[in-house]
Amino acid sequence: MRLPLEDIKVLDLSHALAGPFCSTMLADFGAQVIKLEPPGSGDIARNWGAPMPGPDHAYFLSLHRNKRSIVVDLKRPQGKELFFRLVERCDIVLENYRVGALARLGLDYEAARKRNPGIIYCSVSGFGQDGPYRGRAALDLILQAESGMISVTGEAGGSGVRAGVSIADLTAGMNAAYGIMLALRVKERTGEGQAVDISMLEGQLALLGTTFGNYFADGVIPKPLGTAYAAVVPYQTFHTRTRDLALAIASQKLWKKFCQVIGRAELIDDPRYRTVPGRARNRESLIPTLQEVFLTRTYEQWEALLLANDIPVGAINNLAQVVEHPQVRARDALVELDHPRAGRVRMVGTPVRLSRTPGTVTAPAPTLGQHTGEALRDLLGMNTGEIAALSAAGVIGTAG
């Protein structure tokens, strides 16, 4: 059976993480993604992360599977014309340049839709395509800070910290894929394309939605709580005799059962802890009491006891432990591909499971400009002489 997006062509001008994460989501389900890179070093992320055999690094190789790379100099008139000819044959343009950069080159949505009125032109940026911050340079750290995410992340009583992964970039990439799907649905009905404006800032605000809801309700500015959760207690990690344990008691029914299982039934009727809001207000006395209890046994003993009573519990795993995790292995959540220069490359597979048309990881990340000639022949019908002339003129790069 055909993959859901096999008939969709994406001209991907994005770089770093937010845009490429989006195009990987599309490529895993069959979209033909043409990654257009600038001459020279290409995508800046080719040099990020741990080095691999050859010039590319692990960061890039794990992110750009299932794509073809072409090198086009968009600052040259011939390069711009190639861009528009590709736009005419594609369904989607994806870019995450600094706001206004492509407009200054004459390659923005307004110019693109004149050549293809059905084009879906998705722009991912830090702050969005308008507003006073639109022109600011914006990497993930900046948006985690500006959005308030850092202010609620970190150890209690300490300064806020950046999340351990680039959640502003990744959220923007997922929102971009979602926006593109919505725009494709509209195009199916009307034949018309549109611009999709994705801001990293608003992606973080969406993740903080319930946190803002609490602030709007009580006016209290939230602060970091470590692994704890402001609305639900106990909902955090605890030390045991061996390793740390993650515990999530999210309902009143579960709280009563939990107290009985750990041998502290008297906590159920304690007026301080009788309700969810009460436990939240009195976490400073409750948490040390529970911590004392958890230190009486090993993690393995607690896990067996809590799981046997359907109490949500989990281990604090490092990445090496996750790689060997029985559920990760059972689901084949990690995949491997052979890369022509880096050898065997292991990476995380697609997280979306469809029963009839599952996503696939079939091709490794491309070398720089690997598919320039092939893509220009396939999409634009150019012959070998035309491609050679553009290469000699420095408009395109054909290998890297």
C-alpha positions in Angstrom: 0.0 0.0 0.0 1.2 3.5 -0.8 2.5 5.7 2.0 0.2 8.6 2.9 2.4 11.4 1.4 4.0 9.6 -1.6 2.5 12.1 -4.0 3.7 15.1 -2.1 6.9 17.0 -3.0 8.6 19.2 -0.5 11.3 21.8 -1.3 13.1 22.1 2.0 15.2 25.1 2.5 15.4 24.7 6.3 18.5 24.1 8.4 19.5 23.3 12.0 16.7 21.5 13.8 13.1 23.0 13.7 12.5 22.8 10.0 14.5 19.6 9.4 12.6 17.8 12.1 9.4 18.7 10.3 10.6 17.5 6.9 11.8 14.3 8.5 8.3 13.7 9.8 6.9 14.2 6.3 9.7 12.1 4.6 9.1 9.1 6.9 5.6 8.9 5.5 6.6 9.0 1.9 6.9 12.7 1.0 9.6 13.4 -1.6 11.8 15.9 0.3 14.4 17.8 -1.7 16.8 19.4 0.7 18.1 22.6 -0.9 21.4 23.5 0.7 23.8 26.5 0.1 27.1 26.1 -1.6 30.1 25.5 0.6 29.4 23.6 3.9 25.7 23.2 3.4 23.3 23.0 6.4 25.1 24.3 9.5 24.0 21.2 11.4 26.3 19.0 9.3 29.1 19.9 11.7 27.0 19.5 15.0 27.4 16.6 17.4 29.7 13.7 17.6 32.0 13.2 14.6 31.4 10.1 12.4 33.5 8.6 9.6 33.5 11.1 6.8 32.8 14.9 7.0 29.3 14.7 8.6 28.4 14.4 12.3 25.9 12.3 14.2 23.4 15.2 14.7 22.9 15.6 11.0 23.0 11.9 10.1 20.3 11.1 12.6 18.0 13.8 11.4 18.0 13.8 7.6 17.1 10.3 6.6 14.8 9.7 3.6 15.8 13.0 1.9 17.7 14.1 -1.2 20.2 16.9 -1.1 20.8 19.5 -3.8 23.1 22.5 -3.7 21.8 25.7 -5.3 23.2 29.2 -4.9 20.0 31.2 -4.3 21.9 34.5 -4.5 22.5 34.1 -8.2 19.8 34.9 -10.8 20.1 31.4 -12.3 19.8 29.9 -8.8 16.6 31.9 -8.1 15.1 30.8 -11.4 15.9 27.1 -10.4 14.1 27.8 -7.1 11.0 29.0 -8.9 11.0 26.1 -11.4 11.2 23.7 -8.5 8.3 25.6 -6.8 6.2 25.0 -9.8 6.6 21.3 -9.4 6.4 21.0 -5.6 3.5 21.1 -3.2 5.3 22.6 -0.2 8.2 25.0 0.5 9.6 24.7 4.0 12.0 27.3 5.4 13.3 28.6 8.7 15.5 31.5 7.6 15.6 34.6 9.7 12.4 36.6 9.0 12.8 38.7 5.9 15.9 37.0 4.5 14.1 35.2 1.7 11.9 38.3 1.0 15.1 40.3 0.4 16.2 37.7 -2.2 12.7 37.8 -3.8 12.0 34.2 -2.8 9.2 34.7 -0.3 5.6 33.4 -0.3 4.2 36.2 -2.4 6.8 35.6 -5.1 6.4 31.8 -4.9 2.6 31.8 -5.2 2.8 33.8 -8.4 4.6 30.9 -10.0 2.4 28.3 -8.2 -0.9 29.5 -6.7 -1.3 26.1 -5.0 2.0 26.2 -3.1 2.0 25.7 0.7 4.8 27.9 2.0 5.7 27.0 5.6 7.9 29.4 7.5 9.3 28.5 10.9 10.8 31.3 13.0 11.6 32.2 16.5 8.9 34.8 17.1 6.6 34.6 14.0 6.4 36.6 10.8 5.1 39.8 12.4 5.3 41.7 15.7 8.2 43.7 17.3 10.4 40.7 17.8 10.0 39.3 14.3 13.5 40.2 13.1 15.4 38.8 16.1 17.8 35.9 15.7 16.3 33.0 17.7 17.8 29.7 18.6 16.2 27.2 21.0 17.8 28.5 24.1 16.5 32.0 23.4 12.9 30.8 23.0 13.0 28.6 26.0 14.0 31.7 27.9 11.7 34.3 26.4 8.6 32.0 26.6 8.9 31.4 30.3 9.9 27.7 29.9 13.2 28.1 31.7 11.6 30.0 34.6 9.6 26.8 35.5 12.4 24.2 34.8 15.1 23.3 37.3 15.6 22.4 40.9 13.4 23.9 43.5 15.0 27.0 45.0 17.5 27.3 42.2 17.7 29.2 39.0 15.8 28.0 35.9 17.6 25.8 33.5 17.2 24.9 29.8 15.4 21.7 29.1 17.7 18.8 28.3 16.5 18.7 24.7 15.7 21.5 22.2 12.0 21.5 22.9 11.4 24.9 21.3 12.9 23.7 18.0 11.2 20.2 18.2 7.8 21.6 19.1 8.0 24.1 16.2 8.9 21.2 13.9 5.9 19.2 15.0 3.6 22.2 14.7 4.9 22.9 11.2 4.1 19.3 10.1 0.7 19.7 11.6 0.1 23.1 9.9 1.2 21.6 6.6 -1.2 18.7 6.9 -4.0 21.2 7.6 -3.1 23.3 4.6 -2.9 20.2 2.4 -6.4 19.3 3.5 -7.7 22.7 2.5 -5.9 22.4 -0.8 -7.7 19.1 -1.5 -11.0 20.9 -1.1 -10.2 24.2 -2.8 -7.0 23.8 -4.9 -5.5 26.8 -3.1 -2.3 27.0 -1.2 -1.5 29.3 1.7 1.3 30.5 4.0 1.9 28.6 7.2 3.4 30.8 10.0 5.0 28.7 12.8 6.6 30.5 15.7 8.8 28.7 18.3 7.5 31.2 20.9 3.9 30.2 20.5 4.8 26.5 20.5 6.3 27.0 23.9 3.3 28.9 25.1 1.1 26.0 24.0 3.2 23.6 26.1 2.8 26.0 29.0 -0.9 26.3 28.5 -2.1 24.8 31.8 0.7 26.6 33.7 -0.6 29.9 32.4 -4.1 28.7 33.3 -3.0 28.3 36.9 -1.3 31.7 36.9 -4.4 33.4 35.4 -6.5 31.7 38.2 -4.5 32.6 41.3 -1.9 35.2 40.1 1.0 33.2 41.6 4.1 33.2 39.4 5.3 29.5 39.2 8.9 28.6 40.0 11.0 25.5 39.3 10.0 22.4 41.3 12.6 19.9 40.1 10.8 16.7 39.1 7.7 17.8 41.0 4.4 19.0 39.5 2.6 22.1 40.9 -0.9 20.8 40.4 -0.5 17.2 41.6 1.2 15.8 44.7 3.0 13.4 45.0 4.1 13.5 41.4 7.9 13.5 41.3 11.0 11.4 41.9 12.2 9.9 45.2 15.4 8.3 46.4 15.3 4.6 47.3 18.1 2.5 48.8 19.4 1.8 45.3 18.2 4.1 42.5 15.7 6.9 42.1 12.0 6.2 41.5 9.4 8.2 39.6 6.0 8.2 41.1 2.7 9.7 39.8 -0.3 9.8 42.0 -2.8 11.8 39.9 -6.2 11.0 41.5 -7.8 10.8 44.9 -8.7 7.1 44.5 -5.0 6.4 43.6 -3.8 8.4 46.7 -5.9 6.3 49.1 -4.7 3.1 47.5 -1.1 4.3 47.5 -1.1 5.2 51.2 -2.4 1.7 52.1 0.2 0.0 49.8 3.1 1.8 51.4 1.8 1.1 54.9 0.9 4.7 55.8 -2.9 4.6 55.8 -3.0 7.3 58.4 -2.1 9.9 55.7 -5.5 9.3 54.0 -7.4 11.1 56.8 -4.8 13.6 57.7 -6.6 17.0 57.1 -3.5 18.4 55.4 -3.5 15.8 52.7 -7.1 14.8 52.3 -7.6 16.6 49.0 -5.5 17.3 45.9 -5.2 21.1 46.6 -4.4 20.3 50.2 -1.5 18.0 49.3 -0.2 20.7 46.9 -0.4 23.4 49.7 1.3 21.1 52.2 4.0 19.5 49.9 6.8 20.7 52.2 5.6 18.4 55.0 4.3 15.5 52.9 7.3 15.0 50.6 9.9 14.5 53.4 7.5 12.0 55.0 7.2 10.0 51.8 11.0 10.2 51.2 11.6 8.5 54.5 9.3 5.7 53.5 11.0 5.2 50.1 14.4 4.9 51.7 13.3 1.8 53.6 13.5 -0.4 50.5 15.4 -0.8 47.2 14.0 0.4 43.9 13.5 -3.1 42.8 11.4 -3.9 45.8 9.3 -0.8 45.4 8.8 -1.3 41.7 7.5 -4.9 42.3 5.1 -3.8 45.1 3.8 -0.7 43.3 3.3 -2.3 40.0 1.5 -5.2 41.6 -1.0 -2.7 42.9 -1.3 -0.6 39.7 0.5 2.4 41.1 2.3 4.4 38.4 6.0 4.0 38.9 9.1 4.2 36.7 12.9 4.1 36.7 15.2 7.0 36.0 17.0 5.6 33.0 20.0 7.0 31.2 20.3 6.7 27.5 22.4 3.5 27.6 19.6 1.9 29.7 16.9 3.2 27.3 18.7 1.6 24.3 18.4 -1.7 26.1 14.9 -1.1 27.4 12.6 -4.1 26.8 9.8 -1.9 25.6 12.0 0.1 23.2 13.4 -3.2 21.8 10.0 -4.8 21.5 8.6 -1.9 19.6 11.7 -1.6 17.3 11.8 2.1 18.2 15.5 2.4 17.2 16.5 1.7 13.6 19.8 1.3 11.7 20.8 2.4 8.2 24.0 2.0 6.1 25.5 5.4 5.2 28.0 5.5 2.2 30.6 7.2 4.3 29.7 7.0 8.0 28.9 3.2 7.9 26.2 1.8 10.1 24.2 4.6 11.7 21.7 4.0 14.5 18.8 6.4 15.2 15.4 6.8 16.6 12.6 5.7 14.3 9.3 7.4 13.5 7.1 7.8 16.7 3.8 7.7 14.7 2.3 4.2 14.1 -0.2 3.6 11.4 -1.7 0.1 11.0 -2.1 0.1 7.3 0.5 2.6 6.0 3.3 2.8 8.6 6.1 5.2 8.1 9.5 3.9 6.9 13.1 4.7 7.3 14.7 3.5 4.1 17.4 6.0 3.0 20.3 7.5 5.0 21.0 11.2 5.3 22.3 12.5 2.0 25.8 13.8 1.4 26.0 17.4 0.4 24.6 17.9 -3.1 24.4 14.1 -3.6 21.2 14.3 -5.6 21.5 17.7 -7.4 21.8 16.3 -10.9 19.3 13.5 -10.2 16.6 15.8 -8.8 17.0 18.4 -11.6 16.6 15.6 -14.2 13.6 14.1 -12.4 11.7 17.3 -11.5 12.7 19.7 -14.2 13.7 17.4 -17.1 17.1 19.0 -17.4 19.7 17.1 -19.5 23.3 16.3 -18.7 24.6 19.3 -20.6 22.4 21.8 -18.8 23.3 20.4 -15.5 27.0 20.5 -16.3 26.8 24.1 -17.4 25.1 25.2 -14.2 27.7 23.3 -12.2 30.6 25.0 -14.1 29.0 28.4 -13.5 28.8 27.8 -9.7 25.0 27.9 -9.6 24.7 24.3 -8.4 26.9 21.8 -6.6 26.6 18.1 -7.7 28.6 16.2 -5.1 29.9 16.6 -1.6 
